């Protein structure tokens, strides 16, 4: 049975309030009278991004199970990785059920840490299900060098920071160097940036790409985030009214136009066809992407055999530029679940994995992440030798200034559901299966199924 947002949130709130900070097995923030620390750490997440970073870079890792389900630390603590897919609010629903059972669960079954992303972070940070970072020994002081927006996203209504991240996620346009040389005469990021400097120039370049036998974009959803991230206000502010920003309808208008003109390949985000359009033989010029996508998504799609051979893959045939607008997308935040019996361990993980300069530098150089440290990024901008996937480009130098101005003030607890339903509903319009009014009506129906408390959907004139 589908749960509405209020129902799900009330479960998390009720559970958190029931087990509270004094729950059995919980420890004090100063460690003075803390109960004996647990030897099992249960970490909830929706994919293996943080898991791989943890296994590769957390210095206390002793052994990783062959099936990847657990990690054993040097002190014998076993880290259980509970991974539930994100799509359709599945991860949130399963996590909420676990939080509901938190008070009655035995110590080794409790949720200890769970990850959130911007599209629903505030659902949890505005509840008692998450601990204040200030109550985790040494963590808050250690985050002084992190980008402000990464704290803003996971702060509660009183301004208490309740999560940390090892990454910031400025947006960019990733493009094929070989296609840029053929059609634009150069693959230099400054030249390509001029050709993509605003949406009008973006369209002019799309026509040039079509004339040369290429698609500008792969799919319908590729430009959604640059438009959404520049919305004026959150989708939902009063808990019952959903306001669709004019930027969203500009995305709809532009995407329909690109589809009708043949400027995209009619794919959808994460579909196999979308992934294939990043490969060596693809005829797609560019992809609006965020920095986490470089390593976590694009390298695998461009080089599925893992050869890093430019003759066999698109490795080295990509570069990035800023594009028409500044934007950011997502990121992953680590939170401590109220009631955990592993407070000191969680604090150590947060400090080392999200603030330790040496570890962050390794993650940046080896994985391509835009790490959440202003000083590390400044050093990389000046001294990084370049990313081989990007043909040796120093993308940190390109993005270091824009990262300081990033904001996700528009984030609301409803974003994942609203965005998924918007993209799904408008796909039928782009495909020509319904008209725009029909797509809007289908969207409203879908929204009220997952968020029954939403009484009104307002569309811009």
C-alpha positions in Angstrom: 0.0 0.0 0.0 1.3 3.4 -0.9 1.9 5.9 1.9 1.4 9.6 1.6 4.1 12.0 2.7 2.5 12.9 6.0 2.0 9.2 6.8 5.6 8.4 6.1 6.9 11.4 8.0 4.7 10.8 11.0 6.1 7.2 11.2 9.7 8.5 11.2 8.8 11.2 13.7 6.9 8.9 16.0 9.6 6.3 15.9 12.3 8.8 16.6 10.3 10.4 19.5 9.7 6.9 21.0 13.3 5.8 21.1 14.8 9.2 21.6 18.3 9.9 22.6 18.0 7.7 25.7 17.1 4.6 23.8 18.6 1.3 25.0 22.1 0.9 23.6 22.5 4.7 22.8 25.6 6.5 24.0 26.2 10.0 25.2 27.7 12.5 22.8 30.8 13.1 25.0 31.5 9.4 25.4 31.7 9.8 29.2 29.0 7.5 30.4 28.2 5.9 27.0 27.0 2.4 27.0 29.4 -0.2 25.5 29.7 0.6 21.7 28.0 -1.9 19.4 30.0 -4.2 17.2 27.6 -4.0 14.3 27.1 -0.9 12.3 24.0 -0.9 10.1 24.2 1.6 7.2 21.3 2.2 4.9 21.8 3.5 1.4 20.3 3.3 -2.1 23.4 2.4 -4.1 27.0 1.5 -3.5 28.6 4.9 -4.1 29.4 5.6 -0.4 30.1 1.9 0.2 32.9 1.9 -2.4 34.3 5.1 -1.1 34.2 3.7 2.5 35.8 0.4 1.6 38.6 2.1 -0.5 39.4 5.0 1.8 38.3 4.6 5.4 41.6 3.7 7.2 39.9 1.3 9.7 38.7 -1.2 7.1 40.3 -4.6 7.6 38.3 -6.8 5.2 35.5 -6.7 2.7 33.2 -9.7 2.2 33.4 -11.4 -1.2 29.7 -10.6 -1.9 30.2 -7.0 -0.7 27.4 -7.1 1.9 29.6 -6.5 4.9 32.8 -4.7 5.8 34.9 -5.7 8.8 36.8 -3.0 10.6 40.1 -3.5 12.4 38.4 -3.5 15.9 36.1 -6.3 14.8 33.1 -4.1 14.1 31.0 -5.5 11.2 29.5 -2.9 8.9 26.2 -4.2 7.3 25.3 -2.5 4.0 21.5 -2.4 3.6 20.9 -1.2 0.0 17.4 -0.5 -1.2 16.8 1.0 -4.7 15.7 4.7 -4.7 13.2 4.7 -7.5 9.5 5.2 -6.7 10.3 6.3 -3.1 11.2 2.6 -2.3 14.3 3.5 -0.3 12.4 6.0 1.8 9.5 3.6 2.4 11.8 0.8 3.5 13.9 3.1 5.7 10.8 4.5 7.3 9.7 1.0 8.2 13.1 0.3 9.8 12.9 3.6 11.8 9.4 2.6 13.0 10.9 -0.6 14.4 14.0 1.2 15.9 12.7 1.4 19.5 11.9 -2.3 19.7 14.9 -3.6 17.7 17.8 -5.2 19.4 21.0 -3.3 19.4 22.6 -5.1 16.5 19.5 -4.6 14.3 19.0 -0.8 14.8 19.6 1.7 12.0 22.9 3.3 12.9 23.7 5.5 9.9 21.6 6.3 6.8 22.2 8.2 3.7 20.0 10.9 2.2 20.0 13.0 -0.9 18.8 16.5 -1.4 15.5 15.5 -3.0 14.2 14.4 0.4 16.9 15.2 3.0 14.8 17.7 4.9 12.1 15.1 5.5 14.6 13.4 7.9 16.6 16.4 9.1 13.4 18.1 10.2 12.5 15.1 12.3 14.0 13.6 15.5 15.1 10.5 13.5 18.5 12.2 12.9 21.1 13.4 15.4 22.5 16.8 15.4 26.1 16.8 14.1 26.9 18.9 17.2 26.1 15.9 19.3 28.7 13.8 17.5 32.2 14.3 19.0 34.4 16.7 17.0 32.3 16.5 13.8 30.9 20.0 13.7 34.2 21.8 14.2 35.8 19.6 11.5 33.3 20.8 8.9 34.5 24.4 8.9 36.1 24.0 5.5 33.1 22.5 3.8 30.9 24.3 1.3 28.0 26.2 3.0 25.3 24.8 0.8 26.2 21.2 1.8 25.3 22.1 5.3 22.3 24.2 4.4 20.6 21.2 2.7 20.8 19.0 5.8 20.0 21.7 8.5 16.7 21.6 10.4 14.3 24.5 10.8 16.4 25.8 13.8 19.6 25.7 11.8 21.1 22.6 13.3 23.3 20.7 10.9 22.3 17.0 10.8 24.4 15.4 8.2 27.7 15.6 6.3 28.9 14.9 2.8 32.3 14.2 1.2 31.2 15.8 -2.1 29.8 19.0 -3.5 28.1 18.7 -6.9 28.4 21.6 -9.3 26.7 21.1 -12.7 28.5 21.1 -16.0 28.2 20.1 -19.6 30.2 17.0 -20.6 30.8 16.9 -24.3 32.6 14.7 -26.8 35.9 16.2 -27.9 35.9 14.4 -31.3 32.4 15.8 -32.2 33.3 19.3 -31.0 36.4 19.3 -33.3 34.4 18.2 -36.3 31.4 20.5 -35.9 32.7 23.5 -33.9 36.3 23.4 -35.1 37.8 22.9 -31.6 37.4 20.8 -28.5 38.8 23.6 -26.3 36.5 24.2 -23.3 36.5 27.9 -23.8 35.5 27.6 -27.5 32.8 25.1 -26.6 31.6 27.2 -23.7 31.1 30.1 -26.1 28.9 27.8 -28.3 26.8 26.8 -25.2 26.9 30.1 -23.3 23.1 30.5 -23.1 20.1 28.5 -24.2 19.8 30.4 -27.5 23.4 29.5 -28.4 22.7 26.0 -27.1 19.9 25.7 -29.6 22.0 27.1 -32.4 24.6 24.5 -31.7 22.0 21.8 -31.6 21.0 22.7 -35.1 24.7 22.5 -36.2 24.9 19.1 -34.6 21.8 17.9 -36.5 23.2 19.2 -39.8 26.4 17.2 -39.1 24.5 14.0 -38.3 24.6 14.2 -34.5 22.1 14.6 -31.7 22.6 17.4 -29.3 21.3 15.5 -26.3 20.3 11.9 -25.5 17.0 12.3 -23.8 14.1 14.2 -22.4 15.5 14.5 -18.8 19.0 15.7 -19.6 18.3 19.4 -19.1 15.7 19.1 -16.3 18.1 19.8 -13.4 19.6 23.0 -14.8 16.1 24.4 -15.1 14.8 23.0 -11.8 17.8 24.2 -9.8 17.1 27.7 -10.8 13.5 27.6 -9.6 12.4 30.6 -7.4 10.9 28.5 -4.6 10.4 25.0 -3.3 7.7 22.9 -4.9 5.7 22.7 -1.6 6.0 25.3 1.2 2.7 24.9 3.1 2.3 21.1 3.0 -0.8 21.2 0.8 -0.1 23.3 -2.3 2.3 22.3 -5.1 3.5 25.2 -7.2 5.1 24.4 -10.5 7.7 27.0 -11.3 7.9 28.7 -14.7 11.4 27.2 -15.2 9.8 23.7 -15.2 7.5 24.7 -18.0 10.4 26.2 -19.9 12.1 22.8 -19.7 8.9 21.2 -21.0 8.7 23.7 -23.9 12.3 23.3 -24.8 12.3 19.5 -24.6 9.2 19.2 -26.8 10.8 21.5 -29.3 14.1 19.5 -29.3 12.1 16.3 -29.7 10.0 17.6 -32.6 13.1 18.9 -34.3 15.0 15.6 -33.8 17.7 17.2 -31.6 17.5 14.5 -29.0 17.5 10.7 -29.1 14.2 10.4 -27.2 15.7 8.5 -24.2 14.9 8.7 -20.5 17.3 9.1 -17.6 19.0 5.9 -16.6 17.5 3.8 -19.4 19.9 1.5 -21.3 19.6 3.6 -24.4 20.5 6.7 -22.4 23.6 5.0 -21.1 24.6 3.7 -24.5 24.5 7.3 -25.8 27.7 8.0 -23.7 29.7 5.3 -25.5 32.3 5.4 -28.2 30.0 4.8 -31.1 27.3 7.1 -29.9 26.2 10.1 -32.0 25.3 12.3 -29.1 27.3 15.5 -28.5 26.7 16.4 -24.8 25.3 15.6 -21.5 24.4 18.1 -18.7 25.9 16.3 -15.7 27.1 16.8 -12.2 30.6 16.0 -11.0 29.5 12.8 -9.2 28.4 11.5 -12.6 31.9 11.6 -14.1 33.1 8.6 -12.1 30.0 7.0 -10.9 28.0 7.0 -14.2 29.9 8.2 -17.2 33.1 6.3 -17.0 31.3 3.0 -17.0 28.9 4.0 -19.8 31.7 5.4 -21.9 34.1 2.5 -21.2 31.9 -0.6 -20.3 34.9 -3.0 -20.6 37.1 -0.9 -18.2 40.0 -0.8 -20.6 40.6 3.0 -20.5 41.7 2.5 -24.1 40.7 5.4 -26.4 40.7 3.0 -29.3 38.0 0.8 -27.7 36.0 3.3 -25.7 35.2 7.0 -25.3 37.8 7.3 -22.5 39.6 10.6 -23.0 37.1 11.8 -25.6 35.2 13.9 -23.1 35.7 17.4 -21.7 33.5 19.7 -19.6 32.5 23.3 -19.6 30.0 25.3 -17.5 27.2 25.7 -20.0 24.2 28.0 -20.2 23.5 28.3 -16.4 25.0 27.5 -13.0 23.4 24.6 -11.2 23.9 21.6 -9.0 22.3 18.2 -8.6 22.1 15.9 -5.7 24.9 14.6 -3.6 24.9 12.1 -0.8 24.8 13.0 2.9 25.6 10.7 5.8 23.4 11.0 8.9 23.5 9.4 12.3 20.2 7.7 13.4 18.9 8.6 16.8 19.2 5.6 19.0 22.5 4.2 17.5 25.0 2.6 19.9 27.9 3.6 17.7 28.2 7.3 18.2 32.0 7.5 18.4 32.5 5.3 15.4 30.0 7.3 13.3 31.8 10.5 14.4 35.1 9.1 13.3 33.6 8.0 9.9 32.1 11.4 9.3 35.4 13.2 10.2 37.7 11.0 8.2 35.4 10.5 5.1 34.1 14.0 4.7 36.8 16.3 6.2 40.2 14.6 6.2 42.2 16.5 3.6 44.4 13.5 2.6 41.5 11.2 2.1 39.5 13.8 0.2 42.5 14.5 -2.1 42.7 10.8 -2.9 39.0 10.5 -3.6 39.3 13.6 -5.9 42.4 12.4 -7.8 41.4 8.8 -8.1 37.6 9.0 -8.5 37.0 12.5 -9.9 34.7 13.6 -7.1 34.4 17.3 -6.5 35.1 16.9 -2.8 33.5 19.0 0.0 36.6 20.9 1.0 37.3 24.5 -0.2 41.0 24.2 0.6 41.4 20.8 -1.1 39.6 22.0 -4.2 41.7 25.2 -4.2 44.9 23.1 -4.2 43.6 20.8 -6.9 42.6 23.8 -9.0 46.2 25.0 -8.9 48.1 21.7 -9.0 45.9 18.8 -10.4 47.6 17.2 -13.4 44.2 16.5 -15.0 41.6 13.8 -15.3 42.4 11.1 -17.9 38.8 10.4 -18.7 38.4 14.1 -19.6 41.4 14.1 -21.8 43.7 15.5 -19.1 41.4 18.4 -18.3 41.6 20.0 -14.8 37.8 20.3 -14.1 38.5 21.5 -10.6 40.0 24.7 -11.9 37.0 25.2 -14.1 34.4 24.7 -11.3 36.2 25.9 -8.2 34.8 29.4 -8.3 31.2 28.5 -9.1 31.0 25.9 -6.3 31.2 28.6 -3.7 27.9 30.1 -4.9 25.9 26.9 -5.1 22.6 26.7 -3.3 19.8 24.2 -2.8 17.4 26.4 -0.9 14.6 25.2 -3.1 15.0 21.6 -1.9 11.9 20.2 -0.2 10.9 16.8 1.2 8.7 16.2 -1.9 11.3 16.6 -4.6 12.0 13.0 -5.5 8.3 12.1 -6.0 7.5 15.4 -7.8 10.4 15.2 -10.2 9.9 11.5 -11.0 6.2 12.0 -11.7 6.9 15.2 -13.7 9.4 13.5 -15.9 7.2 10.4 -16.4 4.1 12.4 -17.2 5.8 14.7 -19.6 7.4 11.8 -21.4 4.0 10.8 -22.8 3.6 14.4 -24.1 7.1 14.4 -25.6 6.3 11.0 -27.3 3.0 12.5 -28.7 0.8 10.1 -26.7 -1.1 12.9 -24.9 -1.4 16.7 -25.3 0.0 19.1 -22.7 -3.3 19.3 -20.8 -3.5 15.6 -20.6 0.1 15.3 -19.3 -0.7 17.9 -16.7 -3.8 16.0 -15.6 -1.9 12.7 -15.4 0.8 14.4 -13.3 -1.8 15.8 -10.8 -3.4 12.3 -10.5 0.0 10.7 -9.9 1.0 13.3 -7.3 -2.1 12.9 -5.3 -1.6 9.1 -5.2 1.8 9.4 -3.5 1.1 12.7 -1.6 -2.6 12.7 -0.8 -2.2 15.7 1.4 -1.5 17.8 -1.7 -4.8 19.6 -2.3 -3.9 22.0 -5.1 -1.4 22.0 -8.0 -0.7 25.4 -9.4 0.7 25.8 -12.9 2.4 29.0 -14.1 0.4 31.1 -16.6 
